[in-house]
Amino acid sequence: MTAAEPMSSERLVTLPGHFHGFALMHIAMRRDAARLAAAARSANGGRPEPIGAWWRGLRDVIDWHHHSEDEILWPELRRAVPSFAAAAAALDGDHAGLDKAMDTVGAALAPGAPAAALVPAADAFGGLLRDHLATEERVVFPAFTELGEQRYLALERRLLRTAPPRVLGHLQPWMFDAADPRSVAHVAATIPPPVRLLGRTVLRRRYERLLAPVVRHTGPVPPPRPKEKR
């Protein structure tokens, strides 16, 4: 890693191994924002096959991720890393803005909603999400580094204990879907073997059933849409 190449989940080689669990969540969010945009366009102005259950699973994970940051992660970093408080001002309001964007997507997926509403809702959500994750990573990865590996991992375990059962049942197959095999192997090694087995079998099959309507419309994971030049 060089000074010109800041740490980012979009370049996993820039991250120490113990950051990869956090990074895979960000990668999965961007992947699914791209899937949502592709599904919205798949029916040429009509409505795609119902994907509401898949969207609710995604929103549950994002809501938990953000609440655990606001309630536990950010306060802990403010206490432990003096430089974080000022840097974190760049994140103010981001989660509230994403909540509104996700509300709009949910409304566009509701029965009876105009088919044309989903494309702009998906695009707005995806754009906000990508911008937020990029800003967040510029702020939090240096703070994680200052914590040190053992303290960071203890904090990560504390965050995971706050996840409700519906999120825990979704999290492992969702994070590992189409992920870099080396990162998957690294993160899987930190998961207790019985939980890891459950994630590869029962939970993965349930996750794939939720994902099936999306995959039928989008095919392989679509690449992120490039930002327009301003």
N, C-alpha and C positions, 0 to 999 in steps of 0.2 A: 504494500500500500504506500502511496506517495502522498505528499501534501496536496497535490492537485486532484487526488481521487478520494473524496470523503467517504466515510462509511455509509453504506446504503444496502437495503434489502434487494435492490435491483442489481447489485454486484456483490454476490455472497462472498467472493474472495476477499472483500474488504473487511469482513466481519470475523471476530473471534468465534470459535465454535459455540460458546455458551450463549451467544446472542441469536442463534439460529431458530430457536423456538419462537421468539418474538418476531423475527424476520419472516418466518413462514406464514404467520398470521397476516402480515401486511401483503405478502405475495398472493395469498389466497384471496384477500379482499380485492386486489386489483384484477386478478384472474376472473372473479365472479362479476365484477362490474363490467368487464369486457363481454362476458357471457350474456349478461342481462341486455346490453346494448345490441348484441348480435341477435338474440331471441326477439327483441322488440322489432327488428327489421325483417325477420325471417318470413313473415306472412304477407309482405308487400302491401301494407296498409290494413290488413285484417288483423285479427287477434291470434297470437300464437297459442298453441296448446296450453292449457292451464299450468302455470308455474308458480302459483301462489304459495303452495306448501314449501317449495324450494326457497322462495324468497323469504318466507317467515323464518326458516332455519338460518339463513344468512343474516337476517336482521337480528335475530336473537344473539348470535355470536358477536356481531358488531356492537350491539347495545351493551353486552356484558364487558367486552373489551374496553369500551369507552368509560363505562361506570367504574370499572376497577382502576383505570388510570386516574380518573377524577377523584375518587374516594381514597385510594391507597397509594398508587404509584407516584403521582405528582407530589402529594404531601411528604412522602418519604424522601423523594429526591430533593425537595426544598430544604428538608432538615439536614440531609447528609452531604449535599453538594452545593456549596454557597453560590456558585456561578449559575445554577439552574434557574433560580427564581427570576432573574432578569431575562434570561433566554426564553423561559416558558411564556412570556407575554406574547410571543409570536403565535401561540396556540389558542389564545383567548377567543372564545366564540366559535371555534371550529366545530366542536362536537354539537353545539346547538344548531349550527347551520346544516350539518349532516343529518341530524334528526329530522329537520324540516324537509330535506331532500328525500329522505327515506319515506317519510309520510306521504309525499307526493307520488313516489313509486307505488306504494301500497294502494293508494287511491286509484291509480291508473290500472292496477291489476284486479281491482274489485269487480265483481259481476255487474254488468251494465255500464261500466265506464267506457267512454269513447275509445275506440282502438287507437286513434291518432295521438292519444295522450301519453302513451307509453314511451315512444321514442324520445321526445324532449325530456321526459322525467328521467329516463335511464341515462341520457347524455349529461344532464345537469348533475345527477348523483355521481357518475363516474368522474367528471371533471373535478368536482369538489373533493372527492375521495383521494384522487391522485395528488392533488395539490397539498391536501392536508397531510398525507403520509410522507411526502417529500419534506415538508416543513418540520413535521414531528421528528423524523429521523435525524435531521441536521441538529436538532436540539437534544434528543434523548440519548443517542448513541455515545456522544462524548461524556454525558453524565453517567451512563452505565459503566463506562470505562473507569471513571473515577471511583465508583463504588468498589470495584474489585470483583473477581469472579465469584468467590464464596458468598459474599454479601448479596451480589446480584441474584445468584441462584436461590438463595433463601427467600428473597423478595418475590421471585417468580413463583416459587411454591406457595407462598402466601396468597398471591393473586389467584392461582388455580383453585385454591380452597374456597374461593368466593363464587365459583362458577355454579349455576344451578344445574340440576341433573340433565335437563334438556340440552344444555350447552355442552356439558361433559360428554354426553352421548354422541354429539355431532362433531366435536372438536378434532379428534385424532384423524378420522378419515378425511375431513374437510381440509385440514392443514397439509396432509400428505398427498392429496389429489394432484397429480401431474407435477409434483415438486421434484427438485433436484435430488437424485438418489443419495448423494453423499450427505446432504443436509438431513434427509429423512433418516438415514442410518444413525447420524449423530444424535438427533433428537429422540429417536426411538430407544436408544440406549439408556436414556434417562427415565423411561417409563417403566413401572413395575411389570415384569413378564406377564402376569395374568391380565392386566389392563391392556398391554400391547397386543396380546392374542385376541382379546375381545374386539379391539379396534380393527384388527385385520380380518375378522370374520363377521360376527353378528352386526356390529355397528357399521362396518363398511357396506354390507349388503343393504342395510336400511338407508344409508346415505346414497348409494347408487340408485335406489328406487326413487328417491326424491329428485335426483339429478337427471334421471332418464328423459323426462319431457324437454329439458333444456338442451341436452346433448342431441336429441333428435332434430332440433332446429338449428343448432350451432355447429355440430360436428366437433372436430378437435378444438382444443382451447384456442380462442382467437387471440392474436397479439393485441396489446393496447393500442388504441387509436392515437395517432400522433397529435400533439397540440397544434392548433392553428397559430401561425405567426401573427403577431399583432403589430 
